[in-house]
Structures are given as structure tokens and as C-alpha cells.
Amino acid sequence: MAPERAVGPLAGPLTAREACPTAASIFSRVHGKLWDDEVSIVKIAEVFHSVQGEGSLLGVPSVFVRTSGCNLRCSWCDTPYTSWNPEGATLTVEEVLARVSAYRCGHVVVTGGEPMIAPDIAALTTGLRTLGSHITIETAGTVYAPVPCDLMSISPKLANSTPEGPWRERHDALRIQPDVLRRLMGEYAHQLKFVVAAADDLVEIRAVVESLRAKAANVILMPEGIDAAVLRERGRWIAEICKREGFRYSPRLHVDLYGNRRGT
Ligand code: SF4
């Protein structure tokens, strides 16, 4: 069955072959597929150009490829259009590469949703590798997939993420997967990014960090929230925790700069 064409802001006339013929050709050879008779597809919520708002690459201009679909349902999810109510268009990897190439940007962030559950995530990241981009993958760390990646940005979900209602049990059972976390940490340069809503979240953070034997330098605490005033208030006491524990503090720069808006 032919993949759906992109609609709305994802629509466009260029194919990857047109936008970046070299990358398309390398991708074909590396991935071992022919563009026209065997097509890798990914459900994409949005592709946009911004600055990285979180973590160790804070402020770095990056193209964001946001896959749609998630195996978790965080109560405070800030992209419900990729989890609770997934939206998006099914694009070929070729079409995604065309979108990314158009920005001529050296950093790509594959985010979600949960990108590691996308069936063709390996094809997508292999294609991005042919563009020569630095690749960050943002994942909750519940699923392993062998993917080309320069920074595995893992955000294990704490108990503060568990929703009330029918998803409660499933979310809670899945949110921390120690074997997957260890494998990702063992195979990739990584950061562990925890979303903090209350001071006593530190008890669970310490337990996860100790059980994974994670280095404090790779642990980043970030305030939960989608409102700049809330983030600022939480940021003050979270920064104190970071000073005490040797963890790193991250703001949510994109919320400060642009508010809680899509495409930023
Ligand atoms: S893992 Fe991310 S995308 Fe999925 S529900 Fe939680 S915050 Fe939303």
C-alpha cells in the first residue's frame, strides 16, 4: 500500500532525492532498500527548526523530528498530540530527510512521543546519519532498538508521571525498565534527564540512579511544567538539589523563549 502523503505544514514538493540526492543515494545503499518498491515509513507529528531547550546541548540550533505514538501516558505530558491523542502524517523516510535537509542544520533531535517504538526508527536514523548530522534521540528508555545515535537522551519517568484512570496500571508497570536503561547507557553516550515536580521526587531519583550506577555528571534534573513562572519557581529549589547532589540542572529554554507552543 502506498504511504499517505504529508498534509498541512508537512506538505511540500521536494523529495529527498531532489533536496539531497547524495544522501538519498547513500541511504539507499546503506539501508539496502530501493526507494520505489520497499518504502520505510514513520508517523510524524512535526518537523521543525528551533534551539535545543533541554539537557547538555541546551541552546544548540537543531532540527526536531517528532514521531507520533507513545507506549506511556504521563499525566503531565506536554505533547499529548503524540501520546493521549496521537496526530500526524505518515511520511516516508525519504520525505523526512527532505524536510531535515532543507534546514541545513548540523544537529537533529529525534523525539516524540516515543521514537524507539516507531517500527522504522532504524531506517529513519540510518537515513539521518547519511546527512552527516549529529543525532540526539529523546526517549523514556522503556524500549531498546539498535539505532545510529550520538546522544541518547533518556528520560526515565518517575511516579509523578503516573495518570489516574485506565492507563494507571499499564503506565506504572512500564515506566522504569532497568535492563533497557542499562543497555542504552552501555551502548551510547547518554544523559539521564528526570522531570521533577516536588522535592520528594529526589527519593525515587536517587534509587534509580544508584540501581543503574549512573554517574552524577550524566544526571540532569529539570522542572516539570509548561508555564514559565512555574518553571522558574521550581527551578530555584531544583538547582539547590543539583548543587548538593552533583547533578546538572536544566531549564526548559523553549518554554521560556516561546511559551508552550508546538513547533518550538
Ligand atoms: S513519555 Fe513523553 S510523549 Fe510519552 S506520555 Fe510521557 S511525556 Fe508524553
Residues whose N, C-alpha, C, O or C-beta is under 5 A from the ligand:
A	BS01	SF4	C70 L72 R73 C74 C77 D78 T79 S83 G112 G113 E114 A140
